[in-house]
């Protein structure tokens, strides 16, 4: 038997009416009726604004959908519609089971009630019986960890305390659908870790989770799928790493343009080869920019060796990047990123922001520049993806000229048993006999 997903949206859109002046609201309420009564064509005194347009999605049980987008892209509007607190103008939404949501800081709390009273009120709205609340009350209070403030009115709470209580109530009632809108951004590191452990527990129990965040690493670590919104439209929906790359496009520069790049445009082999011919080249790299410059080649090595994508742990890492500038650039920026295969960023820096920078050298049209990055290499044994790029600084912003995300596959090989995590800190362990400290009288 097929089971419907807990959350499903089809062609959802939301339109608001924008009035230039307060008097236009009165005109819109009265004049169209008069015009219809007189047989005249109707006239609108407002401008329609579509905050959301034709968005479709579904979230299965045990899945976590990450929602990314710039401010004003429609993320909060979408979540309010999915949670049922806002009606769509077009399309259909279906959410089954108990739905809990943290949509806005303190939303749903009465500021004059104490934390305990708000907890009881919110739990009853979510459908918990008095007995169920009694069984879970201590767990909720322990998770919120706000101490004696449970007996204080919530208007005295800090933003972090608001989120602690709201998340504790929402996550501890075992919902079928859990919606979180950027609330975790105000929590401290320890509380965020506790929240994500609880999210993992909910996912393991079959809960469908929808998470809005501005942190790409949260998406790659905790989400099974991701949706990128911009201007109220769904730009893409798919694997978290691909969605994060698209989101970074939006945040770091203009819309992608296909650069005029061909392998034959590379310099002679004595200068550099074509990156596409390098060992470790990833044919599924994600490349974009405005075409004013071109990343020709990348060489990875330990300094004294030639290009190799199989490097020994603990050896220095040298990354050489050849860039041809098709237009003169007064302030070009060269950068690199190292990520795990699932998209978690391990390290990123560039020629403007590194500790010895900024290093700015104008580039002439037609000039080929070799940017050399040298660094200590503390990566743990495993697989990584190297991204490189060149941008132009314009009024403090980095305008992408050519970016090659996930261009090379790098494999770090350890000489000792595998460590855990992303970096190898070369831990040493020492065991010592414990002697009872002598008495002061001795």
N, C-alpha and C positions, 0 to 999 in steps of 0.2 A: 504494500500500500504506500502510495506517495504521500509524503507529509509536506505541507506548505511551510515555507521558511517563516521564521518568527517576524521578520521585517521585510516588507516589499513595497516599493514605490514605482509607479508607472507614469511617465510623462508629467511629473509634478512641476507646477509653476506657481509663482506668487506675484501678484501685481498690486502696487500701492498707488493711491491717487495723491499727486503732489499739487498743492495750491500755491500760487505766487503770493496771494494776499489773503488775509482772513475773510475779507468781504466775498471772495470767490466761493467760499464754502456755502455762504447764504445764497448766492446766485445759483449755484449748482443744485441746491435743495428746492428752489422755487421756480426759476425761470424755465427749465426744461418742461415742467408740467404745464406752464402757461402756453409755451410754444406748441406743445402737443394738442392742447385744447383748441388752439387757433388754427391747427392744421399746418403749422410751420415745421421746417426741418429742425431736429434737435441740435443743440450746441453745447459743447463741453467747456467748462471753465477750469479744468484741471489737466495736468499732464500725467499720463500713465508711466509708472516706473516699475519695470519687471526686476524684482530682486532675485528671482529664480526662474529659469526657463527650461522646460522639458528635461527634467532630471529623472533618470530611472536607476534603480538599484535593488538589490536584495542581499540580505545577510542570513546565512544559514546558521543552524545551531552549532555552537562551538567555534564560530568564526568571529574575528575582530576586524571591522572595517575602519581604516584610518581616513580621515577627511582633512585634506590640506588645501590651502588657498590663502591669498593675500587678504588683508583687511578689506571688508566690503564685498567679498566674493560670493556671499550668500550662505556661508557655512552655518551660522547661527539660525538663519531663517529655515534652512533645511532641517536642522535638528528639532526646532520647535514644531515643525509640521510632522515629523516622524514621532515626536513625543505626544502629539495630539493637543498641544496648547495653542496651535495656530492652524487655521483652515486653509488649504490650498485654493488658489484661484482656478487652476486646471489640474487634471490628473487625479490619480487615486493613490491612497496610502492604506496599507493594512499592517497592523501590528497585533500580534496575538500574545496572550498570557499577561503576566504582570510586567508592566513597563515602568522603570524608574529612570529618572533623568536629573542630572545636575547641569542646568542650562545657563544659569546666571548666578553670580555670587550672592548667596542669601535668598535666592528666589524661593518662595513658598514658606519662608519663616516669618512669623509675627515678631517684630523687633521687641515688643513689650513682654512677650512670653519668655520664660526661662528655657534653657537648653532642654531640660527634661520635658517641659510642656510641649515644646516644638517637636521633640522626638515622638511623644505620644500622639500628637496631632498628625504628623506626617505619616507615621506607621498606620494609623487608622485610615487615612486617605488611600494608602497603598493596599488596603484590604487585609491587614493583619488583625487577627482577633486579639482580645486582651490576653488570652493565655499564650498565644504565639509571641506577643511582645514581651511578656514576662520571661519566657524561655530564652529570648535573644537579647534582653535588655543589657545584661552584664557584658556580653560580647560587644555590643554596639558602644557602650560607654568605654570599654577598654580600648577599642579600636580608635575612637575619637581622641582619647587621651588628653582631655582638657581639664581634668581634675575637678576642683570645686566650682569651676565656671558652669558646670551643668545646672547649678541652682541659681545662676545669674541671668538677667535678661540678655538676649542675644545682641541688643544694640551696643552692649559693652564689649563685644567680641572683636578681635582683630580679624583681618581677612583670612589668615591662616586657620584660625579657630572656626570660622564659618565653614570653610571647606572641610575641615576635619569632621565636624558634626554631620554636614550634608553627605559626604562620601560614606561615612560610617553607617548612617541610616539607609542610604540607597543600596549599598553593597551587601549589607548584612541581612537583607530581607529575602535573599535568593531570588532575584528577578529572572524572568525569561528573556527580557530585553533590558540592557543597561546602556544609557546614553550619557556621555561626559563631554561637556563643551569647555575645553581649555581650563578647567578648574584646577587641575594638578599643577599648573604653572606657579601658583602662589604658595604651594606647600614646600616645606624644606626637604632636603635630600632623603632623610630617613623616612619621612612620611610618604614621599613619592615611591620609595622602594616597597614600603608596606602596601601601598595602593596597588602597585603592579603585581605583587604576589597575590593579592585578593582577586585582581582581574584574571590572573592565570587560573585560580581556583574556580572562578565562575565559568570560564571558558571550558575547563575540564568537565564541568557539570552540564554543559550544553547550552549555556547562556549565549545569546547573541550580543556582542558589544560594538558600539559605535563610538569612536574616539576622535575628537577634534583636537589638534595640537599644532603648534608652530615648530615643534622639534622633530626634524626628519628622522633622527635616530630612534625616537620612540615608535615611529611607524615601522621602521625596518626591524626593530627588535620584537615588537609585540603584536603586529597586525598581520593577518593572512592576506588581506587585499587592501587596496587604497584607492581613493577617489580624489581627483584634483579639480577644484572649482575655480573659475575666474569669470568675473562679470556676470555671475548668476548661471553660468553654463558649465556643464561637465566637460572638461578638456580631455580627460582620460580616466579610465578605471581599469585597474589590472594589478600586476605584481607590485609589492611595496617598493622594491628598488627602482623599477621603471617609473613609478609615480613620483618618487622622491627626486629623481633626475629631472622630471618635468617641472616639479615645484621649484627646484633650484634655478631652472631656466627663468621662471617668472620673477623670482626674488633677486637674481643677480644680473639681470639684463633684459633687453628687449625681446620681442618674439623671435624664435629661431628662423634663420634664413639659410637656405642651402648655399654653402660657399662654393665658389668656382675652383674646385680642387681636383687635380688629376695626378696619378702617380708619375706621369711623364714630366711634371713640372718640377720634380726634385732636382737638386744640384747633382753634379757628378759624384760617383761613389767615393772619390777621394775626400769629399767633404762630408757626405752622409748618404745613407741609403734611404729608400722609401720605408716608412714605418710598416706598411703593409707586408713587407718582405722580412721583417724582423721575427726572430724566434719569440714565441709567446704572444704574438699579436692576436687581439681578440676581434674577430670579424663582426661581432655584435656590439662593438663600441657605439656609444651615442655621441654624435658629433654635430656641432652647430656653431654659428657665428655669423657676422655680417660680411665675411670674406675679405676684409681689408688686410688680413694677415693669414698665414697658413702654417700650421705645425707640420713640418716635413718628416721629422724623424725623432725617435727617442732611443737612447742607449742606456741600459742598466748595467752596472758593474760594481766591483768592489774597489775600483780605483786603478789597480795595476793590471787588471784582466780586461779582455774584450767584452762585448755584449753577452750577457748571460741572464736568464730569468730564473736560474736555480742558484740561489746564493746561500752561503753558510750563515747560520745564526751568529750574531755577535760581531760580524765583519762590517766595516764601514759601507755605506750605500752611496753610490754616486749616480746621479741621474743627469744625463746630458740631453738637452732639447734644442733642436734646430728649428728656427722660425724664419720664414721669408715674409717680409713686409711688402705688400703691394701698394701701400700708400704711406707717406711719411707720417710718423707717429712721434710727437714730442715727449710723451710720457707713457711708454708701454710697460705693462706689468706681466711678468712671467710667473706661473704658479704650478703647483702640483698637489695631488691628493692621493692618499693611500687608504683603501677601504677593504673590508672583508667582502667575500662573494655575495653575502646577503645585504650589503649596502651600509654596514656600520662604519662610520668614518673613524679611522685610526689616527690619521695625522693629515694636516693641511697647512700650507704656508705659501708665501709668494715673495717676490723681489721687493715689494713695497713695504710689507708688514713684518718681515723677519727681524730677528733681534739686532742684526747689523745694519738694517735699512733705515730709511728707504734708499734703494739703489735704482736711480732713474737715469737712463741714457737714451737720448733721442735716436730714432731709427729712420734712415732715409728710405725712400721708395726704391724697391728692388733689392734692398740689403738683406743678407742672411745673417741672423744673430744666433749664436750658440749660448744658451743659458745653462750654466752648470750648477747643480744643487748637490752639496755634499753634507752628509749628516751621519751621526752615530746611528747604528741600526740595532734596535733592541726588540725587534719583532719576535714573537714566539713562533715555533715551528708551525707551518701551515700555508694556506693559499691566500693571496691578496690580489687586488686589482689596482693598477696605477693609472691615474688620470692626470692629464697635463693641459695647459691652456695658456693663451695670451689674450690680454685685454688692454684697453686704452683708458687711461684715467681722464675723465671729463667732469669737471666741477665736483670732484670728490667721489664720483661714482665710477665703477668699473664696467665699461661697455665691452661685451664679449666680441672678440675678433675671430677667434677659432678655439673651440673647446673640444677636447677629445676625452670623454668620460669612459672609464674602464677600458682604456686602450691596450694595456699590456697585462698579462697574467704573470705574477711574481710568486715564486715558490721559495719559502725559507726552509732550509733543511737543518735540523738540529744534530749535534754530535753527541747528545746525551738523551736520556728518556724524555719524552714530551712533557713540556710544562702545560699549565692550564691558563687560559685567558689569552689576551692579545699581545702582551709584551713579556719578554723574558728579563726579569730583574736579577737573575743570577743569585738567587737566595742561597745563603750558606746557613747550615744548621749546626749548633753546638749544644751538647748536653753536658751539664756540670753537676757534680755532687753538691747536694745542699747540706751545708753545715749549719748547725744551730748557732746563732750569734752568741758570743760570750756575754756573760752578765757584766754589768757595769762594775761590780765589786771585784771581778777577777783581774 
